[in-house]
């Protein structure tokens, strides 16, 4: 793959990933509510979803979905329903979980006993695991992403050169861009929105983000291939 082709892919992929969407909104919401470190699990969940979709695309499932209205709509409605669920749950949320996460981290740093450390680690894992799961489900719940990978990657690949190496470069580049850009959303969420998690401002933040998830679910439900 030439440097020119790779840079063109970087510019296009970066623009697509940076465009605000459900995954970016989820990263901002989790960072504002739980803090930066737990929100990293959301990023990893989204990256896992991207790797899964790229793998399925390489196996040809993207072409199958493109040819099957039924399969496309099953995945689409499942993703839309989960975004609606996230929207309602966020709307009804009572406030920030950052204080609880900070308490867990403080206990882990202050407690000298091995048992206390193990308890703190288990508490942190109980926080990180659902954030990872939500990032994974939101990332994988849009069938258009699978079609996107199926259509995008071949445009930057030379059939006369080894396919596996080119696919590996494109996939790794996408994952790095995805992680870096979503980290930017997480940092912005923690820096700019953490203050909104107190009092009436915090309640309005939950309602706005909840409404955004619901709107995203509606857009996905109304989308076509």
N, C-alpha and C positions, 0 to 999 in steps of 0.2 A: 504494500500500500504506500502510495506516495505521500509526502508530507502535505502537499496541497490538498489531497483528498481527505486526509485525516483532519486537517485544520477546518475544512469545510464541514465535516461531520461534527467536530467539537462545537462550532458556532451554531449549527442547527440544533443539535441535541441540547446544548446549554440553554438556548432560547425556549425549547419545548419544556424542559424540566423546570426552568425558572418561572414559567407562566403560572400564576396562582391557580391552584386546583385543590381537590379534597385532601390530597396527601400533604400539601404545603399548609393548608388550614389546620390539619390535625397536628402537625409539628408545632405550629404557633400556639395552638390551644393547650397542648400537653406541656410545652415549655412554660407558658404563663401560669398554668395550674400546678405543675409538679416540680418545675425547675429544669435546669439544663441537663444535668446528668441522667435523670430518669427518661427525659425526652429523647436521649440518644437511642433508647430501645425502639422508639417509634421510627427513627431513621433506619435502623437495622431491619426492622420489619418491612419497611418500604423497599429497601434494597433487596431483601429476600424475595419480595414479590416480583421485582424487576428481573432477577435472575431466573425465577420460575417461568415468567412469561417469555423470556428470551429462549429458555430451553424448550418450552412448548412450541414456540415459533419455529425453532430449528428442526423440531420433529414433524413439523407440517400441520400442527393443530390450527394454526392461524388460517390456513387455506380451508380446513374443514369448517371452521366457524364462518368463514366468508361465504361458504356454499350452503350453510344450514341456518335458515331463519330460526328454527326452533331452539337450537343450541345457543345461538347468539342471544335470543330473548331470555332464555333461562338465566344465563350469566348476568345479563343486563338487569333484569328485575331483582335478582338476588343482591347485586351490588347496590341498586337504588334503595332496596328495603333496608340494607344495613346502614346506609347514609342517613336515611330517615330515622332509624333507631338512634344513631349517634346524635342527630339533631335534637330529638326529644330528650334524650338523656342529658345532653349539655344544657339545654334550656332549663331543665328542672334541677340542675346541679345547684347545690347550696353554697358553693364557694371554692376556694383554692385548697389543693392538697399539698401545697409547697411547704406549709408549716410542719405537717406530719413527716414529710420526706426529710426536712432539715433536722427534725428531732431524731429520726433514725440515724442520719449521718453523724450527728453530734454524739449520740450514744456509742456508735461504732468507734469514734475517735477517742472517747473519754473512758470507755470501759476496758480495763486491763485484762479481764478474764477471758479465756478462750470461749467459754459458754456464752458470755455476753456478745462476743464478736459473732458467734454462730447465729445467735438470735437476731442480731442486727442484719446479718447477711440474708437470713431468711425473710425478714421484713422487707428488705430492699428488693429481693427477688419477687416477692408478692406484688410489689408496685411495678416493677419493670416488665413482668410477664404479660399482664393485660395490655400495657402500652405497645409492646412488640406485636401482640396478636392483632390489635386494632390497626397498627400500621400495615401489617401483612394483608389483612382482609380488605382494607380500603384500597391498597395498591393493586391487589389481584382481582378486585371485583368489577373492573371495567373491561369488557371484551374488546373495546376499541383499542386499548393499549396493545393487546395481542395482535390485532390486525395491523397496528402501527409498526410494531417490530417486524412483522412479516413483510411489510411494504418498504420500510425505511432501510434496513440493513443491506438488502441486495443492491440498492442504488449506489452503495459505496464499496462494492466488492468487485474484484476483477476475476472473471471466470477462468482466466488463463493461469492464475496463481493459486497456491494452496488455499482452500476455503477455510479450513479449520483455524489457521493462523490469523487470517483476516477477521474472522468471526470473534476470535478471542480478543483481538485488539479493540474491536468495536464494543464488545460487551464490557471489557474492563474500563474503557474510556467512559462509557455510559454510567457504570457503577460509581466511578470516582466523581464524576460530575454530579450525580444524584446525591451522593453523600455530602459533598462540599456545599452544594446549593441548599439542601435541606438543613444542614447545620447552620447556614446563614439565617434561614427562617426561624430555627430554634433560638438562636442568639437574639434575633430581633424580638421574638415573642417574649423571651425572658427579660430583655432590657426595657422594651417599650410598653409592655402590657402587664407586667407584674404588679404595678401600682394600681391597676384597675380591679384587682382581686379583693378589694376591701370596700365594704359598704355598698351603697347604691351603684357606684361605678362598676363594681365587680358583678353585680346582678345584671346590669345592662350588657356587660361584656359576654356573660354566659348566654344571654338572649340573642345577641347579635351573631355570635359564633354558632349557636344552635340553629338560628334561622338560616345561616349560610350553609350548614350541612343539609338542612331540609331542602334548600334551593338546589344544591348540587345533586341531591337525590332526584329531584324533579327533572333537572336537566338531563341526567343520565337516563331516567325512565322515558323521556321524550325523544331521546337521540335515536338516530338511524345509522346503519352501517355506512 
